[in-house]
Amino acid sequence: MRSSIRIASFAAGVLLAGYCLAQGTTGFPNRPVRLVVPFAPGGTNDTVGRIVADKLAARLGQPIVVDNRGGANSVVGCEIVAQASPDGYTMVIVAAGFAVNPSLRKKLPYDTLRDFAPIGLVGSGPYLLVVHPSVPAKTVSELIAWARKRPGQVNYASTGVGSPPHLAAELLGTLAGLQLVHVPYKGGGAVLPDLLAGRVPMFFGSVSTLAPYVRSGKLRGIAMTTPQRSPSMPELRTFMESGLKDYDVTGWYGILAPGKTPRAIVNRINAELREVLADADTRRRLAQRGIDPQPGSPAQFAELIRKEIPKWAKVLKAAGIKPE
């Protein structure tokens, strides 16, 4: 008798959960959804966001409007979403720098963990270290030896203070004992003219942006920042393979909603996002940009963010970068 009661109670619970989920997503979405890209148009974050928005809109049955709100290493766009109505109609696609900002700034206009509801990771991929051909180094060890002979004289470009390219170079400097000079730019597009002209000799950037210049001989690829080689450029070794065993800078992209977005809506969007990332065309388009699709749960994405925050805090401290 008790066993029958337990079974009946369990079944009722399952039906109630299903009913609540249906109620929570009934009619959603019934109007266009906004995806904030907290960077200027044309970069990898923007490109990845538009690929996902296009595919996700088809599954949700409503347009997804991409809204570029660049500034302050994504803080401007993220603040807009943190303050938006938590109804599922406003989301933001963030990059790895999102987890750096808590250590880079003394005060953020939002709480990184409390004010956002992680929906899901989109994908991850390496950054590529390139040098101008005038640099007489073809490997990581040769580059380190060359830079050690020129303490405080070797410049490297980045896409801004606290950006992943900046931290990738700082981690290299810390692990290899180099004194490199940081030259921040306002974006990858601004870096390229000076990099191609040799006015700045080093840069960590996205594979999709830099690969054509490496293949044409205008730049020289040195190494990938992830533990594994990139399928798009398998001939290039990683920093780990090159002797820096603790070197790992993995760029990632994921989608967040405002913090109090109902769980049913978060789960609905996550389910559709997983289907998008399983789509062959989506995977092909992301792979062309050096991004490996990484479908997962909201909880898994939340855990990644929690782990990344202290990781980059240590890098910033070791590099002597103080919060502004």
Number of C-alpha atoms within 10 A of each C-alpha: 6 7 8 9 10 11 12 12 12 12 12 12 12 12 12 12 12 13 11 13 17 14 12 16 18 12 9 17 18 12 12 15 19 18 24 26 27 27 25 17 15 11 16 23 19 20 16 21 23 18 16 20 22 16 19 21 18 13 15 18 13 15 18 24 16 20 19 16 18 17 14 17 24 22 21 16 22 31 19 19 25 25 15 18 15 19 16 24 21 23 29 30 30 26 26 21 23 23 22 24 23 20 22 22 14 10 12 14 13 17 13 20 15 11 20 24 25 27 31 28 28 27 22 19 26 26 25 28 25 24 26 23 18 11 15 11 19 15 17 22 16 13 15 16 14 16 22 18 12 12 13 13 12 18 16 22 27 26 22 19 18 25 22 25 27 21 23 24 23 25 22 22 19 14 13 17 13 22 19 21 16 19 17 18 15 15 18 22 12 14 20 18 12 13 20 16 14 17 14 20 20 25 27 28 25 22 25 19 17 22 21 12 16 18 12 9 12 17 25 23 28 25 26 31 25 21 18 16 20 24 13 15 16 11 11 17 21 26 26 18 16 15 12 15 12 12 19 20 23 16 19 22 23 25 26 28 29 27 20 17 22 17 16 18 23 23 18 18 23 21 17 17 26 19 15 25 23 14 12 10 13 19 18 14 14 24 18 14 18 25 27 20 22 20 21 18 18 22 12 15 21 18 11 14 19 14 11 15 20 15 13 24 19 12 18 20 13 14 15 10 16 12 14 8
